Each structure stands twice: as C-alpha cells, then as structure tokens.
C-alpha cells in the first residue's frame, strides 16, 4: 500500500506495517484457533481462558505493564495492560474482544471455522477473523509500527473483552466497580468497520440490544394430534402467533408502544447495494419501508434467534405442550434499552393467545450509543484515515450492531472522546458462516490507528 505524501510520518509507518503482515497472519491464525465462544453450554470455558492467556502474553511481549487477566462478574475474563507514554502525553484506551459468535452451520463453512484459511479471493477466513480477533491484531500492528518509528507518543491502555458477543455485561460491571482502570483521554473501539472495503469510515452510532427467552406452555404433556388436535391448544402454534405479532405486514418491527419511525441523516445506503451486501435472493423483497439507513441505524429491529421445537426429521404427530424461543431487539439511539425490554416483554404477554401460560426471561441488554464526531479526536482520525486511504475522505455511518461497553465508558469518562473503527465491512460476513477479514483492510486500518495516535498526541501538545 502507499501512504499520503502530505503526512511525513505515514510512509514509514505504512512500510513497517506491510513488513509485519506475515507475522500478523500467523498470530491471527493462532487466535482464531481458539474456540472462544463465551457460552459453556456450547464450548468449554478453557477455550476462552486460553485465548485470554494468548492476549496477555502478547501484551507482555510488547512491554506492557500491569498486564492482568481480570475475572469479571459474568464469569468471563478480560485482559488489561498499560504502556506508559512520554511525560505529559495523553492516554488512549484501545478496545477489542477475543470472544466470538458460534460457528453456526459447520456444513456451510467452505473451510474450517477455527482454522484461518486464505482462499483464492485473498481474504483470510475464520470465525473471529474480523469480529474481533482481527481487532486485537490491528492494535498490535499499530503499536509495533510506532515502536519501530520513533516510539509510541501516547500512554496506551489496552482492554480485550471476553464476553462481548453474549451481551452479559461482565466488563461493563467490572469497569463500574474499578472506574480508574480504563480512564483515558480518548478511546478507540476496534470493533466496528468501514461502510465497505476501501472506504474509510467511523461509526457514528450503534443500536442497543435486548435479548429475551420466551416460553409458552399449554398442556401437561404432548398429545396425539389425531385424538386431540383441533381442540387442544398447541404451544408451538401459540409461540408462532406471538412471534408473528412482532412484525407488520411489510416485515417491519412492531412492538406495542415502541417508536419505529426514526430517520438516519448520514451516509446513504442504496437499496441495490444492500441487496448485494446481504446476498438477498432474486425476487425476495427487503422488509420494512423508507430508506435502508433508517431501517438499519435509526429504528428497532426484532430477530428470532432460535426456537426449541422438534426437528422435521423424527417428528411425531403431536400437539405440543411447550415451546421456547430466544428473540433479540436492536434498539436505536434515542431509545432506552431498559424501557424497550419492558415494552417487548409486555407485548409478548399481551399477544400470547388462548390464555396460554407465558414466561419471559431477560438474558442480555445493552444501551445504544451516539458518538460526537465533531470532537477534536475525530479531526486527528480524519487525517489518519486520509493518510492510510489516499484519495479518500473519512465517512460517518451507523452500525446496526451493539457494543454495550460504549455507553458504560461514556458514562464513566464523560470527557473522553470515543471513536469506533475496525475491520467488519460487509464482505466480512461477521456472525455468519464463512466470516473473513480483508488483509488489505487490516493493513490500512493498522496504519490509520498508528497515524491517529501520532496526530492525537500532536494535537494535545498544541
């Protein structure tokens, strides 16, 4: 890659990062090999513990002080380290997470999910390659490039979370109990991404999230559908009615009492581009109405994450006594996730038919986030992205996903500027089968982060 000639520090940084890319690939392969899904019902906790130990060792190798594996209240482990900067320099917190989503359908992966594999398109495939083990490597690359070119001009704190994908809030609660630990002048969240590969983008907003498990019970036990079907209330049918009530005819989310008419005023997302990015099948309509940006970044969105019911293979002619589902609700900025949770639970109870018994259990929650992209740190980031992506200007987009820690950090450190960057552009297919990272994006974003730290230190001296 080439760097902008207007920034004399960018070219040597870019050259160093390029030389480090083979090492980055090898390290990312080591990280991806850990099956670090933070759910002991699916993968052994030792996989997360091993990933945390890997990150801790990497920080120690870079001369970080106070490196610690923190036991957080949800049972997960976060990794922390501190690297002092020059006297009077600001402190920047770099964030990523090592836990990953489950691999989902193993048969759908072209190559093994926990084995980093370079395919013919040049991308590196594996679960967590972009979200967010690649973010860990991005931070390491940026710091190594600075060390090789005059030193790191700021104090650096690094925290790598171990349960972000579960939304169980371990690191948030730990930070609230130890508010001095993550205090910084600026915070770089390396868990977002460009609007598309090659277009440098900061994330201006995040939707919040709530997750509920809903169980419907109607009978003491399953019944023969021939003898009892037609009068006996079927719990699975009742659950289907409940889930269907959460969508309007056009597929848009409808939760009683929850506003769903927000507008996104930033970067436009053409519908034809979205169809391509989402790989929507020919002839299938998108759901919802109005601009795609409105639907993705400014409005709530419900998703049925899973249903407990008999599989088709081996099914018996039965009226079902119980059925269960897990649903998530993405909550846009301007709405409170706790209030949205109450409205969602009330909606489920109100729309459960036939007097069926329904229970609702909350299993995760995080608030939405809105960044102030007019703050001084964003000027430093705009310059850095211009250097890493010559000929391109920084864009601002929303992200429909959630990073609950952002609001915790904003509340704990109201003077800190929070920036969201990362590797999760559309082709990365995060959370889906065949997740991948673009090595070019990893290289350029590492250069951008390094240049940002230089620019930010310079701006604070001025």
PyMOL commands that set and color helices and strands:
alter all, ss='L'
color gray80, all
select helices_A, chain A and resi 8-32+45-61+106-108+133-147+164-166+170-177+225-228+235-244+271-278+292-297+337-350+376-388+405-412+426-428+439-461
alter helices_A, ss='H'
color red, helices_A
select strands_A, chain A and resi 65-71+77-83+91-97+117-118+124-125+155-161+186-192+201-206+208-217+223-224+301-308+318-319+322-331+357-366+369-370+395-399+417-422+436-437
alter strands_A, ss='S'
color yellow, strands_A
deselect
rebuild
show_as cartoon
